[in-house]
Amino acid sequence: MLIFFLNVDFEKESLMSAKLLGIFSVIITSCMLSGCGSSEGESGSVTAVQTDSASSLGGEVAYQRYVTQNHVPLISLTDENSVNDLDTLAASIGERRIVQLGESTHGSKQMSQIKTRIIKYLHKNHDFNVVAFESSAFACNQDVNQKRELASRDLLQGCLFSLWHSHEVLDLFEYIVNTQSTDRPLKVVGFDVQLSGLLDTPSYMTEYFESAIDKEGVLTTLDIESLFLDIAQISRLSYSCEIQGNSQSCDTILSVLPDAQAAIDKLQALFTDSTMTSKTARFLATSFSRMLGLEEVRVGGTIAEGMASRDQSMADNVIQLATELYPNDKIAIWAHNTHIAEYFSDHRTQYPLMGMHLNEYFGDDLFSIGLYMNQGASAGNSRESLSVRPHNPSSLESLTTIVNQDVLYLPFSKINQPGLEDDWLHQPYETKYWGTTNVQVELAKVYDGIIMVKSSTLPDYL
């Protein structure tokens, strides 16, 4: 629900973030008035909430005992040589094939560092050979980019949304590029249906698909260049239509959509071979089709309907990647906590999320870890500093301070155990979205564990 703008202009991203926060406030207002949540005022003060969590159950000491007894101290954000702590994390993952790594903000240096460390470890030691990013399915696809032999920085900026253009994420991309000359390269894919990177250009798309058609050995009168010029135009106007309410932009999108969708349908039908090139081209054409479906929902529907459509489309892309392109590979997913959630990430805003669709499809083969921060600051989508606001006593952030670790991993079971100790994991319990907004999350339904970073700072941007 965080990045459905279709360009990387910082000013537009900032306006989008402000609009989304306003929409989020509107969505939860009616629930807050009926006493089912909490909120923070404009001053940043914390409003006490009434829930069935620690205070009312008298289980605070038991909850603290659970954290003390079950947490795993993570010894470093970046150390690749000492991995005993990650061995313990891997033991809880077991043989699961899909691991989701979330983040409560896209702008935390420490979250990107620990995720980079975990992904490197999983690749080196547990055969996770694919990393899938919440960014463009086209620009991030390994098969699309492999012939260009892109430098790590070019690959990063060509692929990911600009909010991840940092030295912390570059460290991962340098590792990715270095593995390409080995017998087990770490493959890069994207699963977002939106355009995100510098490689998302009509000329690059045209070049790729015309080459793929030639390899397929089929003849077509389809105007590939015009198709992707239309897709780029729809992408460019999406923000103006949905967020700014520009009716002219909406009308233009609606006028272009039918022909673009018909052309995409024809493009998909061209790729019937079982080669990797054909399967990749078919997947990418299908992803563009899902993008057009999303834009149709955005023009005619509500913000929430657009969010639900995007999460459904991203889940469909992940499923297709895992079953058709990489059916024998383990996959690590990099995305926001909201998208990886296997249950509603806030019980007041209930629309289907990517992780819910993936959980339904993959079941016990899916393992999800949410990431949170206790103090400090993170960056908004336009790189502005957002201070982590104070926490209520009965919150995930406050509870995990009992062990005083710079970074910790807390695994838990989705089954409520006898006794009080883990009750807080199985009922709405407070934590923070982006470090600023209190939300109520049934943690054991949403994740298989969480990572808490004690102090967050802004990324070291490129």
N, C-alpha and C positions, 0 to 999 in steps of 0.2 A: 504494500500500500504506500510505499515510500517514493518510488521513482517512476512515475508514469508520464514525465515530460520526455520529449523525443529529440532533445538536442543537449548540448553540453555547455550552454551559455550560462555563466554564473549568475548574472542578474535575473534571468528567467527562473533558474533553480531557486533563488531566494524568494521570489514572488510565489512560486509554487509551494514552497515550504510554509510560508505564511498563510496561504490559502488553505492548505491541508490542515494546519493546526486549528484554523477557524472552523473548518468543516468538522473536525474531530470533536470540538467543543459543542457544536450544535447537535451532533449525533448522540452524545452522552448526556445532554442536559436533562432530558425527560427522565432518564434513569436516576440521575443524581437527585432530582427533586423528590423521587419516591424513596430515597434513602438506600440505594443499592450500590453506592460507590463512594469515591472520594475525589476531591479536586484541589487544585492549587490556585490561589488568587493571583492577580497580576503582580502583586507585591512580592511573590515568591514565598509567602508564608504557607505553612502546612496546615490543612484543615483535618482535624481528627475524624476518623471514620469508625463506624460501628459495624463490625463483621463478626463472624463466628470463629475468628482466628485466635491468636495466642491470648490476648487480654481477656476475652469473655470466657474462654475455656479454662483459663488458669494453667495453660500448658507451656508457658514461656520457658521455664527451667528444663522441661522435657525436650522442647524444641532445640534449645541450646545444646543439650546433651547429644541430640541426634547429629547436629552439625559437628560437634567436637569429635564424636566417635566415627563419623563416616566420611569426613572430608579428606581429600588428597592434596597436600601441599604441592603446588607446581613450582619447581625450584628455580625456574628461569623462564623469561619470555622468549629468549632467543637461543639458548644453549643447545647445540645439536649433538654434542658429544656425551653428555650425561643424560640418559633417557629413562632411568628407573621410574621416575614419576609418570612418564608417558606410557611405560609398560603397564602400569596400574590402570591408566585410562583405557588402554587398548584391551585389557582383560575384561573390562565392563562392556566394551563394544562387541567382543567375541568375534563370531564369524559373520556378523551382519555385513551386507553388501553395500548399503547406501548410508553414509554418515553425513548428517547435516550440521554445519557449524554456523550458528547465528551470530547476531550482534544487535545490541539494543540501540546502537547508533552507527552510522556509516563513517563517523569522524573521530575514531579513537586510535591513537598510535598503538597503544598496548593491546587492544583487541586484534588489530591486524598482525601484530607481532606474534601473539600466541597462536593465532590461526595458521600463520605461515609456518611456525615451528611444528605444529601438529600435522599439517599436510605433508611437509617434508618427511616427518617421522613415519606417517602412514604409508607413504610411497616407498621409503627405504626398507621398511620392516614388515609391512603387512599387505603388500601387493595392491595398494590403491593406486591404480595407474591412470585415472581420469580425475581432473578437477573441473567442476562445473560452476560457473559464475553467474550471479544475477546481473547479467549483461547480455548484449546482443547475440542471438543464436548464430547470426551470419558472421559478424566481425570476430567472434571468439572461436570460430570453429577450426580445429586443427587441420582438417583436410583442405579448407579454404586457404589457409596461410602457409602451409608447409613448404611450398615451392619458393616462397619469397625469402625464406631464411631471415626473418626479421630479427633485428637486435632486440634485446629484452625490453628496453624502454619503448621502442617502436611498437612492439607487440602489446605491451601493457596499455599504452595510450591509444593504440588502434582498436583495442578490444573493449576495455572497461569504461563504465561511466567515469567522468572526470573526478568525482568525489573520492575515488580510490587511486588517483594518480599521486602516489606517495612513495617515499623511499622504503617504507615498511613492506608495501605490496610489491615494489620493484625487486626486493630481495627474493620473493617467491618466483617472480618471472625470470630472474637471472638463473635461479635453480632450474626452472622449467626448461629454459633454452639450453642449459648445460647438459640436461639429460637426453636431449634429442640425438646426441651422438653415441648413446649407450644402447645396450640391447633391451632396455626397458624404459623408453621415454615416458615422461609424465605428460599425458595428452590434455589439451585445453579445449573446453567447449563452453558455450553460453546457452542459457535456457530462457532468457527473456525474449519476448516477442517485440520489444521496443528496440529502436536504434540507439546505440550508446557510444560508439567509438569513432575514431578518425578514419577507420576503414569502412565505415557504413556509408559509402558513396554510391550513387547510381552507376558510375563508370566501373567501379570495382565489382559490383553486383553483376553488371552486364558482362564484363569480362569473364567472371567465374562461370556463369550459367551458359554462355555461348560455348565455352570450352567443354563444359560438362555435356552439352548436347552433342557436340562433335564426337566426344568419346562414346556416347550412347549409340552413335551411328544412325540417328534418325533425322528426317527432314521436317522442317516446320516453317510456316509463314509467320509465326508469332514474332511481334516486334518487341524484343527483349528490352531494348534501350528505352522505349516509350513506357513500358510497364514499370521499370524501376524509377524513371523520372516521376511517374504518378505516385509511386509508393513514397518517394522522398518528399513530394509535395504534401501528401497526406500527413506524413510524420511532422513536417515543418508547421502545418496548420493546426495540429492536434491541440497543442498548448493554448493557442489563441482561441480555439473553439470551446474546449472544455473548461479551462480555468478562467479565461478572460471573458467568456460568454460572447465572443464575436460571432454574430449570426452570419456574416458574410463568409467567414472561415468555415463555419459549419455547413453552409450551403454548398461551398466549393467541394468539401470532403464528400458530401452526399452525392454530388454530381459525378465525382470521379470513381467512387467506390464500386458501382456495379461493373464497369468495364475492367477495372483492376482485378476484381475478384474472379471474373470470367477468364481473364488472361492467366491468373495464377492457377486456376483449375486446369487449364490447358497445359501449363508448365509442369505441374505435378504429374500429369498423365504421361508425359514424355519419358519419365524415368521408371523403367520396369525391370531393369537388369538387377542382378544380385551383387554386383561389384560394389566396393566401398564408395567409389565415386558416385554411382547411381543412387545408392542408399542415402548418401550425404545430401546430394542435390534434391532428392525427394523430401528428405527431412526439412531442409532449408526452405523449399517451396511451401511445404505445409506450415512451417512457422510463419512465413509471410502471410499465408492465408488466415492463420489465427490472429495475426496482427490486424488484418483488415476487419475481421470479426469483432475484435476489441474496439476498434475505432467506430464501428457501427453502433455498438452498445454505448460508447461514450457520447456520441452525438445525440442519441435518442433517449438515453437513460440517465439515472442518477449517478452521483459520485460513487456511492457504495456499489451500485451495479457494475460500474467500470472497474472498481477494485476487485470485485469477485470474478469478473471476466478475465482480468489479467492473471490472477492467481490460478484460475482453471487452466488458462493457456500455458502458463509456465509449468504447471504440473504435467500437462499433456506432453510438453516438450521433453521434460525429464524422463517421463515414461518411455517415450519414443527413443531417446538417446540410450536408455538403459536396456531396452529390449531389442532394438533393431541395429543400432550402430555399434554399441559396446556391450553385447549380451553376456560376455564372459569376464567383464572387468568390474572391479570395485570402484565406486565413485564417491568422491568427497565434494559436498555442495557448500558453496560460500554465498550466504544471503542474510537478509535481516531476520531478526527473531520473529517478526510478524509473519513472514512468508514461510518459515520452516515449521511453524506451530502445528502440532498434530491435533490440537483442539483450539477453541477460540482463545486468542491471545489476550483478550479482555472480555469478560463475560457480559459487558454492556454493548459491545459492537460485534454482533454475531453474523458475519457473512463467511462463506466457505473460503478457507485459506489453502495455499499450495500444499503445505504439510499435511493437511487433513485429507486431501485427495491422494497424496503419496502414501499416507498411512493406510488408507483403504486399499490401495493397489498392492503395496509391498509388504504390508503387515509387519511381522517380526524381523523382516530383512532391513527395516529402516531404524536408524538410531539418530536421535536428535539432541543436540547440546545447545542450550541458550547461553549467551554471554551478556553479563551485566557489569556495571561499574559502581563503586561505592562513593567516590568523591573525585574532585578535580573538574575537568571540563572535556567537552568534545566539540567537534565542529559540525555546524549545520551544512546543508548541501551547497551553500555559497561560501563555505569556509569561515563563517563567522563563529566566534567562540560562544558556546552555551555552557554555563556553569551547571554542575550537578546540584540539584536543589536538596534541601534537608529531607531526611527520611523520618517517617513515623517509627515509633518503637516496634510496632508489629509489622515489620516489612522484611523482605528477603535481604535487603541491603543491611539493615540493622542487625538482623539475626546472624549474618555471617561475620560480623566484626568480632564475635566472641573468640575466634581463633587467631585473629590478628595476622593474617597471611597476605603477602603482596598479591598473590594470585592463587586461587584454589579451585579444585574440581570437586563437585558434590554429585555423585551418582545417586539415583534413587529408583525405587520400584514403582511400577504403575499400579501395583496391588497394595492397598492399605494394610499395614501390618498391625498385629495386636498391640495395644498400649497407645499412649498419647504421642510418643516421640515423633512420628511422621505424619500426624494428622494435618499439620499445616500444609503439607504437600498435596493434600487431597480435597482441599476446599479453596474458595477464593482467598488469595493471600496477596498482599500488596507488594508491588515492585514498580519500577519506573521504565517508561517508554522514553527513549532518548535522554534519560537522566533528568528529565524535567517534568513529566506528566505522570501522576500516579494512576496505575491500572490494577485491576484485580484479576489474578491469573491462577487457575488450578494447575499448578506447576507439573504435577505428576501425569496429568492428562496431556500436557503440551510438550514436555521434553522427557528424555531419559536421564538427564543430568544438566547441571549448569556450571559455568565457569564464572567466578567473580573476580574482577580486577579491582584491587584496593584503590588505586589512584590512576585516573586517566588524564592524558594530555592530548593536545591537538596533533594530528599527523604532521610528519615532516614532508610537506608537499614538494613535488617536483617543480 
